[in-house]
Amino acid sequence: MLGRLDLFVDEPGDFVSVIEIKSTDWDKVKEKNRKKLVSSHRRQVWKYIEEYLDIEKVDVSPGIIYPHSPSAPGLKEMIENHLNEYGLQVVWYDDAH
């Protein structure tokens, strides 16, 4: 999987979904850069959804899809916990199959 994809799903009523699909291979990200990268992903998605929360006044269901779970012990949990603290759902594509 190369690149990334941003999805916006407009639902009837006062609800939208914003999904960021990343190509990040967390096993290739240096340990010292992991927290910075996951924070960057969080800020990017929040930049998208703030318009809908603040201006459009609609509920937003935000999320990020990564291609596969990292193999480093505790890394998957760190990423999920960090993003969940900010209301972002995380899906690992390989976990869904």
C-alpha angles and dihedrals in degrees: 000000000000131000124354140274131215118208129195117189115192112205127194112267126009100335136093136172123218116191127182115200111202132192093209116147099203092192089065095049113098113247092240090056100047100089091045092051096047089048090051090052090050093050092048094054092043090053088058096047100042090077091058094045099042105029107022093036094218132135115258131206105200128186149158127222119204122192097235143357117263117249096214110108112260095001096107090051092047092053094045094046093048094049094040090055086064095046096259120138117219126209125186106208094212091052091058093064 
